[in-house]
Amino acid sequence: MEIIRGKHASFMDASALAERLAGYNTIHMDIGTGDGRFVRHVAQTCPDAFAIGVDACRENLHDVSRRAPANSLFVISNARTLPPELCGLAAQVTINFPWGSLLDGLLTDDPALLSSLEAITCPNASLEVRFNGGALAEAGWSLAAGGERVWEVLAANGFHMRPPITLTARELRSLPTTWAKRLAYGRDPRAVYLRGVKKA
Ligand SMILES: C[S@@+](CC[C@H](N)C(=O)[O-])C[C@H]1O[C@@H](n2cnc3c(N)ncnc32)[C@H](O)[C@@H]1O
């Protein structure tokens, strides 16, 4: 799989990845990680965890990956075609404020995206997804209807989902992602939070 550190991209195979992961209790993957700030937060606050950020856009990853903690890694990949090296590894998956094909895939039950999510997760893995009202509106959905739609898609694809929660600007401010901060201080600080667990 293709990884990046600073502006330097390279390839890592499954055995090199296994060496990096050795000794960590749990693996967290953040899909559509953007600038990777959330991954850095997980790595810094959970030293027993290994955090992997994935994004299709390599430019986003330059800054954080240059100074990435030892227990983190940044992978360049489309979420619809995640590398086989990641299969079955994730005990926690987050998708924070998706847009583009990542958001569309969740709304349209895209088989490539949903099978990728199924492939990277281990049994009982937790999944957390946060959406913002503006991105859903651009995709043609209200916040509530979009949240319900993705809830149904994830429930139909092997996750036990808990009821959607609406996030306030205050809650967004406390989330360690760049997009959450932007939303919290912007004109439309509305978001919905979905969480579930992969069926064993
Ligand atoms: C609004 S940004 C959110 C970034 C970050 N999660 C945050 O909260 O700050 C959405 C990110 O999703 C990524 N993205 C969109 N479609 C994707 C796909 N199919 N595969 C991987 N990443 C994707 C974009 O490149 C972008 O970095």
The ligand as an ORCA input file, in Angstrom:
! r2SCAN-3c Opt
* xyz 0 1
  C     -14.391     17.628      4.709
  S     -12.914     16.730      4.656
  C     -12.846     16.103      6.337
  C     -11.445     15.838      6.775
  C     -11.270     15.360      8.215
  N     -11.922     14.086      8.442
  C     -11.729     16.402      9.203
  O     -12.675     16.135      9.953
  O     -11.113     17.481      9.263
  C     -13.352     15.256      3.729
  C     -12.142     14.404      3.341
  O     -12.633     13.206      2.705
  C     -11.693     12.846      1.712
  N     -12.360     11.947      0.755
  C     -13.432     12.203     -0.006
  N     -13.752     11.130     -0.751
  C     -12.848     10.169     -0.430
  C     -12.652      8.836     -0.832
  N     -13.466      8.247     -1.736
  N     -11.629      8.132     -0.300
  C     -10.794      8.704      0.607
  N     -10.923      9.972      1.044
  C     -11.942     10.694      0.540
  C     -11.269     14.177      1.100
  O     -10.030     14.081      0.398
  C     -11.203     15.065      2.345
  O      -9.891     15.070      2.882
*
